[in-house]
Amino acid sequence: MPGVFISRGMTVAIPAGGLKLNIGPDGTPSASPLTLHVHFDVCPTWCQLALQHLAEARSRRDARITAWNGTNDNKKAESLEREFEASMQATMAAAIALDSFYAVVQTHVQVPPSLVKQWRTRRTARYSQVTEILRRGFRLKPEGTTILRQHLKKIYHFRDLAVHPSGKIEAPVVHPELDVGVEWRFAYFRAANAEALVNAATAIVWDLANNGKPTDEGIRKYMLALRARMAELFPAGHPLVQPRTAES
């Protein structure tokens, strides 16, 4: 390989055996070609995509309100579809951001084999596994763990609705903002729900990156890099996370 391009957000490491020093017969040292391993953290990338799709969902909501103040049924239907599309993408991006975050933290957390076996046997829900890994990775207290689990359960529920859509013909549900029956997707995947889910997901990442207490040096280093990139998305801090005093 002629070279490796390193960009911001990438972690660079030399694997075992990646650097070898040799001493020739005449005592002259020489080095074999250096081997590098790299990793680009996509968690903040997915956070950014979630925010972009959320902005689109808000815009589509405004268009939907305008359309439903009129009498053109075609425009009403189109506005529902466009808001649904943007809201679903925002929700999916938020869930993937958490999966990306979890994937890195997981590599630094020791989980007893018995617990892993239990998860497989009982088919433990994804949100429960993620909660446990983050609890172990950041010394979360019981109250914080409970709140985290509640948020993750809701986020992954909506993710599953998008990833595993039902093919059944079902009774319509009432759209909370229109007071009319619609296909369930149009009621679930709307801007209001997307906003709550994206805010919750990005708040989890932002809070742990800035206020978490890592149990491993690898997690601590990861949080330093992640903190800088999240600051680009939320330069004034995350609106859902209260600033912490030195005593807290």
C-alpha positions in Angstrom: 0.0 0.0 0.0 1.5 3.3 -1.0 0.2 5.2 2.0 -2.8 5.8 4.3 -4.9 9.0 4.3 -5.8 10.0 7.9 -8.7 12.4 8.4 -10.2 13.9 11.5 -12.4 11.6 13.5 -10.1 8.6 12.8 -8.4 6.5 15.4 -5.0 5.1 14.3 -3.3 2.2 15.9 -0.3 -0.1 15.3 -1.4 -3.7 15.6 0.7 -6.4 17.3 3.6 -7.1 14.9 2.9 -4.0 12.9 6.3 -2.5 13.6 9.5 -4.6 13.5 13.0 -3.5 14.0 15.8 -5.6 12.6 19.5 -5.5 13.2 21.7 -6.4 10.3 25.0 -8.4 10.5 26.9 -5.2 10.7 24.8 -3.9 13.5 22.8 -1.5 11.4 19.2 -1.2 12.5 16.4 -1.3 9.9 12.6 -1.3 10.1 10.1 -3.3 8.2 7.1 -1.4 6.6 4.8 0.0 9.2 1.3 -1.5 9.4 -1.5 0.7 10.5 -5.1 0.0 11.5 -7.6 2.8 11.4 -11.2 3.4 12.6 -13.5 6.2 11.6 -16.2 6.9 14.3 -19.5 7.2 12.6 -21.5 8.0 15.7 -21.3 11.8 15.3 -21.9 11.3 11.6 -25.2 9.6 12.2 -26.1 12.2 14.9 -25.6 14.9 12.2 -27.7 12.9 9.7 -30.4 12.6 12.3 -30.4 16.3 12.9 -30.6 17.0 9.1 -33.5 14.6 8.6 -35.2 16.1 11.6 -34.9 19.6 10.1 -36.5 18.2 7.0 -39.3 16.6 9.0 -40.1 19.9 10.7 -40.2 21.6 7.3 -42.5 18.8 6.0 -44.7 19.2 9.1 -45.2 22.9 8.2 -46.1 21.9 4.7 -48.5 19.3 6.0 -50.2 21.9 8.2 -50.7 24.2 5.2 -52.0 21.4 3.0 -54.5 20.3 5.6 -55.8 23.8 6.0 -56.9 23.5 2.3 -59.2 21.1 0.5 -56.9 19.4 -2.0 -56.9 15.7 -0.9 -53.9 14.9 -3.1 -51.8 17.6 -1.4 -52.9 16.3 2.0 -51.8 12.8 1.1 -48.5 13.9 -0.3 -47.8 16.1 2.7 -48.4 13.1 5.1 -46.0 10.9 3.0 -43.2 13.5 2.9 -43.4 14.1 6.7 -43.4 10.3 7.2 -40.4 9.8 5.1 -38.2 12.5 6.7 -39.4 11.5 10.2 -38.6 7.8 9.7 -35.1 8.6 8.3 -34.4 10.9 11.3 -35.5 8.1 13.7 -33.4 5.5 12.0 -30.3 7.7 12.0 -30.8 8.4 15.7 -30.9 4.7 16.4 -27.9 3.9 14.3 -26.0 6.7 16.1 -26.6 4.9 19.4 -25.6 1.5 17.8 -22.3 3.1 16.6 -21.7 4.5 20.0 -22.4 1.2 21.7 -20.2 -0.7 19.3 -17.1 1.3 20.3 -17.8 1.2 24.0 -18.5 -2.5 23.9 -14.9 -3.2 22.8 -13.7 -1.9 26.2 -16.2 -3.5 28.5 -15.7 -7.0 29.9 -19.0 -8.9 30.0 -19.1 -12.3 31.8 -19.6 -15.2 29.3 -22.5 -16.3 31.4 -24.3 -13.1 30.8 -23.7 -13.2 27.0 -25.1 -16.8 27.0 -28.1 -15.6 29.0 -28.7 -12.9 26.4 -28.6 -15.4 23.6 -30.8 -17.9 25.3 -33.4 -15.4 26.4 -33.2 -13.3 23.3 -32.7 -10.3 25.4 -33.9 -7.1 23.7 -31.3 -4.9 22.0 -32.1 -1.9 24.2 -31.4 -4.0 27.4 -28.0 -5.1 26.1 -27.0 -1.6 25.1 -28.2 -0.3 28.5 -26.1 -2.9 30.4 -22.9 -2.2 28.3 -23.3 1.6 28.9 -24.0 1.0 32.6 -20.8 -1.0 32.9 -18.8 1.4 30.7 -19.7 4.6 32.6 -20.5 3.6 36.2 -24.1 4.6 35.8 -26.1 4.7 39.0 -29.5 2.9 39.3 -31.6 6.0 38.6 -29.5 7.0 35.6 -29.6 3.4 34.3 -33.4 3.3 34.6 -33.8 6.6 32.6 -31.4 5.4 30.0 -33.2 2.1 29.6 -36.5 3.9 29.1 -35.2 6.2 26.4 -33.4 3.3 24.6 -36.5 1.1 24.7 -38.6 3.8 23.0 -35.9 4.6 20.4 -35.3 0.9 19.5 -39.1 0.3 19.4 -39.4 2.9 16.6 -36.4 1.6 14.9 -37.9 -1.9 14.8 -41.1 -0.5 13.4 -39.2 1.0 10.5 -36.8 -2.0 10.0 -39.5 -4.7 10.4 -42.7 -3.2 9.0 -45.9 -5.1 9.2 -47.5 -6.3 6.0 -50.9 -6.7 7.6 -53.9 -4.6 6.7 -54.9 -3.1 10.0 -57.4 -0.7 11.4 -56.5 3.0 11.1 -55.3 5.0 14.1 -56.1 8.6 15.0 -53.5 11.1 14.0 -53.0 13.2 17.2 -52.6 16.4 15.3 -55.2 16.0 12.6 -57.9 14.1 14.6 -58.6 11.8 11.7 -57.9 8.2 11.1 -54.7 7.4 9.1 -52.5 4.4 8.4 -50.5 3.8 11.5 -47.1 4.9 10.0 -48.4 8.4 9.4 -49.3 8.8 13.0 -46.1 7.2 14.4 -43.5 8.6 12.1 -44.3 12.3 12.3 -42.1 15.3 13.1 -43.1 15.5 16.8 -42.1 11.9 17.5 -38.9 12.2 15.4 -37.9 15.3 17.4 -38.4 13.5 20.7 -36.4 10.5 19.6 -33.5 12.4 17.9 -33.2 14.7 20.9 -33.1 11.7 23.3 -30.5 9.8 21.3 -28.2 12.8 20.8 -28.6 13.8 24.4 -27.4 10.3 25.5 -24.3 10.5 23.4 -23.6 14.2 24.3 -24.1 13.6 28.0 -21.9 10.5 28.3 -19.2 12.1 26.2 -19.1 15.2 28.4 -20.2 14.0 31.8 -19.8 10.3 31.8 -17.3 8.5 34.1 -15.5 5.9 31.9 -14.4 2.7 33.6 -11.7 2.1 31.0 -8.9 4.2 29.6 -9.9 3.3 26.1 -13.4 4.6 26.7 -11.9 7.8 28.2 -9.8 8.4 25.1 -12.8 7.8 22.9 -14.9 10.3 24.8 -12.2 13.0 24.3 -12.4 12.6 20.6 -16.2 12.2 20.5 -16.7 15.3 22.7 -14.9 17.5 20.2 -17.0 16.3 17.3 -20.3 16.6 19.3 -19.4 20.1 20.2 -19.5 20.9 16.5 -23.1 19.8 16.4 -24.1 21.4 19.7 -21.7 24.4 20.3 -23.9 25.7 23.1 -24.3 22.3 24.7 -27.2 19.9 24.3 -30.6 21.6 25.0 -31.9 18.6 26.9 -28.8 18.2 29.2 -28.6 20.5 32.1 -25.1 22.0 32.7 -23.4 20.3 35.6 -21.7 22.2 38.4 -18.3 21.3 39.8 -19.9 19.7 42.8 -22.3 17.5 40.9 
